[in-house]
Amino acid sequence: MNAGDLRFRVTVLSAEANKLPNGERTTTYRPSVRLWADVRPESAKEEIESARAATAAMWTVYFRFRPSVVSTDRLAFHFAGQSVTLDIIGITHDSKRTWTRAVCREAEQL
């Protein structure tokens, strides 16, 4: 992978566990680091659940080796004029520890 392929500015959103006053646990995401990445849409499919259609898109994101990015984090960036947030499914590193590959799916929009 060439450095010129890293065309997207991606923000890593780190997960934080919170406890509400009523005792309920929630997870919030806060920006932790911005990095350059190569973002590639891989596939998409439509699913019908509870009488509504939902689209599930899969993405692959490549960036320089960063062991601090874990599968509980999210990635946020702009693609084709839209803001996109991705849930990380899996992280792999190359054998020379120069690149990190994150396989992701689009996060549910609330």
PyMOL commands that set and color helices and strands:
alter all, ss='L'
color gray80, all
select helices_A, chain A and resi 3-5
alter helices_A, ss='H'
color red, helices_A
select strands_A, chain A and resi 8-19+25-49+52-64+74-79+82-93+99-106
alter strands_A, ss='S'
color yellow, strands_A
deselect
rebuild
show_as cartoon
